[in-house]
Amino acid sequence: CGNSIGGGLSAGASATLGDQVKGLILCNTAGVLEEPAEYAAPRMLVRDATLRGEHAAPFAPVPLFGQPALDAFGAALVAALFPRVPALLDGIYGDRPANADEALAFAIAQGASSPGAANVIGSGQKLATNRPLNEVLDGEAGGFGGPVLVPQGMNDKVSGPARASERADAFERLRPGVKVCRLEAGGHCPQDDAPEAVAAAILEFLPAVREYAQGDTSRGRAAESTVGA
C-alpha cells in the first residue's frame, strides 16, 4: 500500500517481490501511466533494457556541472518551499484541514532542515528510467498481475482534479483486476482525508486478495506436484 510517491514505490516493489505480494493498494499514486489503449509494450521491457545498460545506469555521472549543480538545485528548492510548508499543507488537506496541524508541519520542516535534504532531492535526477505502471502492473510482462485497489481522491490539489479524474479513468482501463474507488471528498492523501471511505473500500477489496492468494497456493502445489512427479 502506498500514497503518492509511496504508491509508485509500492507498485515497483510488488513487481519485484512477485508471489510474495497478494494485493496492492495505490492511493493517488505517482508513476507514469500511459493511456492503456495507446500503450504498446516496447521490444524490450524498461527493466530489462536498464539491466542491459541501454538506459542511463542508476547514479550515472551527471552531465555538465555534475553533483554540485544538483546540490544547488536541491538547496534552492528546499529554500523556496520551506517557508510555505503550512500553506501548502492547507491546500493538500483542503477536505480535512485538521490534518494540516502544527505537528505535521514541524515534522516536514524538521526533515527539510537536515543537511542531506538538498542532496536527496538532487540525487533523484540520477535515477534510472522509470518503468511505466503499464509494465509494472502487467503480470505477463514480469510485473504484478494480482488485484489492485486504487482509492482516488478526486479533489486532488497536487495534480489537480482534472488530472485525478484522468488517472482514475486510465486505471479503470488498465486491465482486469484493477478496481478504482473514486472519492469525491478525498484529496491527494485520501487515506487521511476520507479514512472511513478508504477503509470501506479496502474491506470490499479483501475477498479479491484472498481469492488471488488461494489461487497462488493452488498453483504452487500443482507446480510442486509436477516437479515431484
Disulfide bonds with the S-S distance in Angstrom:
none
